[in-house]
Amino acid sequence: MAFEFTRRLGLKSLVGAAALALMGAQALAAGKIAVITPYLAQPGTQFYVEAFQEEAKANGWDVNVIDTKGDVAAVISRLEDVSNQKVDAIVINVDPSQVAAGLETAKAAGIPVFGMDAGANPLLVTNVTSNGYAMAADTASYLVNRINGKGNVVMFVFDAFPPVQVRGVIADAIFKNNPDIKVLDRVTPDVADGGIADSRAKMEAILAANPDKGSIAGVWAAWDQPALGALQAIEAAGRQDEGIVITGIDANPQAREAIAKGGNFEASMAQDFKGIGKATADAVKRQLAGETIRQSVIYVPTKLITSANVNE
């Protein structure tokens, strides 16, 4: 009798486990996922959204990508919309602290929200991103070394977006640790069109205000678009032979092309955008399958790109 009872209990456990596995598989297959971002004009965002979509397709998910075209406030209403539509999960690429009202709506609806290069926040299951602290340290240190620890530096930052804001914090600290380096200007460009055009215009004004050769030693940009805009301004002003060193972050195709030419744009950080997209999809898949994700931030590795390895 004891054996028979144990056998039946074991069968019930197996049946129960199989049922749970089937339910998990059905949930994954029927998954409806919303991806919301105001930054789809940025190449990096495009890359990891595309990678996420590829993984989603392999998982049989129905993905709705929503671009608010630079309007951060609109993300809140979009979060509310998809929460009311009862999607299975939401992925955001925006500062979570700026869209807290929308995240609270998702929480009330029992919908998990994931950050894809967003920012750590208690209302997110996790945030998948590159290590902005490390990337800024590498590029700022590169610039300091190239200008021999002295001269005027122009910084292009964007404090409204946490993954970019942290880069500026580290670069500031590194420049301040070199007493012969002065931050000439700390520029926040308009990113509505991606950031290149406005960065060029602002750099042109800085060049005009500092016309002497050697008055600007370097340009540190928190991402590649401002670096490319600064490069265009320097070349248009005919000051490309002054030795102004430019660094960026992202190593997008335009940046790689500029670095390969051996001009002023010398270094950038290669983020694994596809890796971010895939890792975000993996986090969603694990959560939907019932796993508890314990990491509030999941970092994807990066690499410094210079003329020495740009063609690798």
C-alpha positions, 0 to 999 in steps of 0.5 A: 500500500505504501509503495502504491501510494508513493507511486501514485504521488510520484505520477501526480507530481510528474503530471503536475510538472508536465502540466506546468511545463506545458503552460509555460511553453504555451505562455511563451508561444502566445507571448505579446510583448510591447517595446517602447522607446523615444530613441528609435532614431539612434542607431544603437537603439535600432540595433538592439530592438532589431536583435530583440525582434529576431529572438522574439520571432524565434520564441513565437512572440508577437512584438509591438515596437512603439516609437514616441519619437523623442517624446519621453512623456508620451511613453507614460500613456503608451505604457498605460495603453499596452497595460490595458491591452494585457500584454505579457511583458513590456520592454522600455528604453527610457529613463524609468524614473521619468515614466514612473506613473506608467510603470505603476500602471503596469505593476498594478496590471501584473505585467513585468517590465524590463529595461533595455539599456534603460536604468535600474529601478525597483519597478523593473524586473532587470535592466540589460545594458553596457557598463557605462562607468567602464566605457566612460573610464576607457574613453576619458582615460584614452583622451587624457593620455593622448593630450598628455594630461593638459588642455581644454576639453569639450564634453557632449553629455545627455543627463536625461538618460541614465545609461548616458548620464553615468558616462558623464559622471565618470568622465567628469571625475577623470578630467577633474583628476587631471589639474591641467585639463579644463572642461571648456564646455559641457554640451547637451545636444538636441537628440530629436534628429539623432544628435549629429546636426545640433552637435555640429552647430554647437561645436561650430559655435565653440570653435568660433569662440576659441579660434586660436590653434591649440585652444581646444585639445579634445572632445569627449562625447558620451555617444557617437552622434555628438562626436561625429557632429564635432568632427564635421564642425572641425573639418568644416572650420579647416581645423582638422590639423590642430590635433584635436582628439575626439572620442565617442561611445557606441562604435557605430558604422559611421564612427568606425569609418571615421576612426579607420580614416585616421583623422581626429576621431580616434576612439570609441567603445563597441557596445554589443547592441545585438547582445543587449537585445538578445540578453533582454529577450532571454530575460523576458523568456526566463521571467515568463517561464517562471524564473526569478531574475535576481540581478537588477542590472545585467551587463553585456561586455564592451570593447575599446575601438581604435585604428589598431583594431577598427577593421577586426 
